[in-house]
């Protein structure tokens, strides 16, 4: 039986504006998202008939991997593909978790997208990218991005994806407090009618010129308006990142992870060494390529 070994990466939101609430209950957003070198590892193994998911909790993961497999996004991705295309084959999905849960780093969405891409090969379906994008959109707002990966401008509910240049390569320091943040609650408490929209032009210009200092200045996440008030610990971690030498610091997604921009790998390691609380990762931006795999 064929087996695929895949890497499922994390993401950071360098810029996130919430435009409006949609009639379907989701929100239209504009975001600049970067893929980084923090990965879950996924094994897909052919199996007759059934879909089975097992999780291995790495020490870096936040507790909570006892989630019923029916609610796991990788399971839902496999089930959706199986039901949409009337596939009789099954799969055993093993996920070794390294991306902390409920952290704003996109681990579950990445697992779903990686499973879609992997099963497209394992089950020899060969669906075109447009069809995979349609399936990904049904699974969640961040899932379509992880089909592309790299650095992208994302619009709409998350299905409109525009690749950006991977220049400059950026080193980040991620710190994850020991808290769980509800994305649904954060969006529910966001007061859009009182919001003056931010424009992404300045940070895109800083990225285009490779100016990390200006990029750090223009980092923005509308959801901080809720999360930093609801979870004061997140605000404290953000201040600590800046004091530790980061060029700029921001919450990723709805939180609770935060990241700081470093001038170099050495600078990132120095910043990380000054952080005494939370789970800390030194990562680099990664270009958008298919997940690594082998039979």
N, C-alpha and C positions, 0 to 999 in steps of 0.2 A: 504494500500500500504506500502511496506517495505521501510525503511529508514536506511541508514548507516551514522554514524558520524565518520569522519576520521581525523587523524593528518598528515599533509604533511610537513616534516622537511626540514630545510636548510642544506647546506653543506659548508665545507671549504676545499680548496686545500692546503695541507701542502707542496706539492712539485708538480711542473708542468713543464715538458719539452716537447717542440714541436719537433717532429722528422722530419716530412716531410709533404709536401702538396700532397694529393692524386689526382688521376685522376678525381675523382668525385667532386673535389672542396673542400672537407673537409680536415682535417689534422689528421695525426697519432700522438698520444700523449702518454706520460707516466705520470701518476699522482697518488699521494697518497691523497685520499679524506676521510674526516671524517664527519660523520653525527652529527649534534648538536641539542641542545634542544631549537631551535627557530622554531615555527611551524605556517603554515597556517592551518586553520580549514575548512574542506570540508564536505558538506552534500550532499549525493546522495539520491534522492527520486524517486521511480518508477513513470513513467509518460507514458501515451499512445502515442506512435509514435515519438514525437519530442524530440530533445535535446535542452535544454535551460540552459544558464549559467547566473548567477547573481553574482556580485562582491560587497563585503562590504569592504570599505577602512578603515582599522584601522589607528589610528593616527601615528603609527610607519611606515606606508608605504609611499614610495615616490609617489608623485602624478602621475596619469596616468592610473588609473584603468578604464578609459572610453574606453579602447580598444574594437573594434568590437568583438563580441563573436566568429565570424568565425576565428579570428586570435589567440584566446585564446588556449593555448596548452591543457588544460583540455577538451575543446570542440573538438579539433582535435583528441584527444585520444578516446573520446567516438564515434566520427564519424567514425574513422578508425576501431574500434572494430565492430561497427554496420554494416559497409559496407563489411568488410572482411568476416564476418560470417552470413551475410544476416539476421540480427536480426530485428524484427519488433517492439520491445519494445523501449520506450524512457526513458529519465531521466532528472530530474531537478537538476542541479549542482549549489550549492551555495558555494562560496569561500570567507571566511573571511580572508583578507590579513593582515599578520603580517610581512612577509618577504619583505623587500624593493625591489622594482622593479629595473631591470637593474643594479644589485649590485654585481654580481658574486657569489651570494649565492645560485643560482639554484632554485629559487622559482617556476618559470614556469615549468621547467623540473620535479620538485618534484610533482607539481600539476598533470601533465600528468601521471606520473607513479602511483601516488596514485589513480587517476581515473581509470586507467587500472586494478589495483589490486581490487579496490572496485567494479567495474562493473563486473569483473569476478565472484564475489560472488552474487551481487545484481541480475544480469541477469541469474545466475545459469549456467554459461558456463563451469566453471571448466577447463579452458585451462591449460596445463602444463607450467612450468616456461620457457622452451625453446621457446615455441610459443609466450609467452608474451614478452620475450626478443627480438624476431624478430620484433614484433610490436613496441616495445619501440625504437628500433634502427631507425625505419622509422620516428620517431617523433623528434629526436634530440640526440646529442652526450652525454648529461648528463642524459638523461631519463633512459637508462639501469641501471646505478648505483643506482638510487632510487628504483628500484625493489628489490635490495639486501640490501642497506643501511649499516650502521655500518662503519667500517674503512676498506678501500679496496685499493689495487693497481689496477689501471685501465690502459689498454693499447689499441692500435689500435685506432679506431675512438671513442671508449668509450664502445664498446660491449664486450671486454675481461676484465672480472672482477675477481679479486683474493682476497677473504676475508683475512684480517689480524687480529691479536689478538686485542681485545678491550683494552688490557693493554698497557700503563697505561691510566687510566681515566684522561682526561685533561680539565682544566678550561680555557676558552678563553674570551677575551674581544673583541667584534666586534664594529667597528665604521664605520658609513656610511656617507660620505660627501653628500651634496645636489647637486649631479651631476648625469647625466645619461651617461653611457659609452656604445658605440656600439661594441659588440663582433666582428661583421663582419669587422669593420674598424680596430680594433686592430690586428686581424689576417692578414688582407690585408697589413698592414704596417710593419709586422715583417720580418726582413731580415734574412732568414734561411741560405742563402749561406755564411753569415759572422759569423755564430754561431758555437761556440765550445760546443758540447753537455756536459751536466752535468750528473753525475752518481748518482743514488738514494741510493747507498749502505750505505753511512754514516748516512743518516737520518733513514733508516730502522734499522740499528744497534742501533742507539740512542733510537728509539721506543722500540725495543726488550728488551733493558736494562732498560727502564723506566727513562732514563736520560733526563729530560726536558731542562736542560741547554744546552746540546749538540744538542738536537733537535731544540731548538731556533736558534742555530748557523747555522744549515744546512737547514733551511727553504729556499725554492727556487721557483720562478715563472718566467719562461722565458718571459711571457707577460708583466712583469714590464718594460722591455726594451722599450716598446712602451707607455704603459699607464702612467708611471711616467714622461715621457717627454711631452706627449700630454696633460696631466692633472697635472700640478705642485701641485695642491691642494692635490692630493693623496700622493705625496712625503712628503708634510708637515705633513699630518696626520700620516704617517708611522714614521717620526722622533718623533712626539709627543708621540706616543705609547711607543717607546723605552725610552724616557725621563721620562715617567710616571711609569716605572718600569717593563715593559714587558720583558720576557726573550728573546723574538724574535718577530719580527713583519713582516707581509707579506700581500700583496694584494691577495685576493681570486679570482680565475678565471681571467677574463679580467678586473675586478674592477667594480665600484670604491670602494667597501668595503675593509677594512683592518681588520686584527685581530692580537691580541697579545696573547702570551702564559703566563699564570700565574702559580705560584707555588701551589695555593690553591684557594678555593672559596673566602676566606677572602681577599687574595691578589688581586684576580680579581676585587672584589668590590672596593678595594682601588684604583686600576688603573683606573677603570671606573669613580670614583668620581673626578679624576684629569683632565678628558677630558671635555673641556668646549664647544666644537663644534661638530656638527654632531649628528646622532642618535646612541646611545650607547646601547649595549646589553651585559649582562653577561650570558654566556651559558656554558654547559658541553658537552663532547662527549657522544654519545649514541650508544648502541649496535644495531646491525641490527636485528630488529624484525618487524613483520607485524604491520602496522598502527593500533592504538587503534580504536576499533569500537564497536558500540552497535546498536541494532535495534531500 
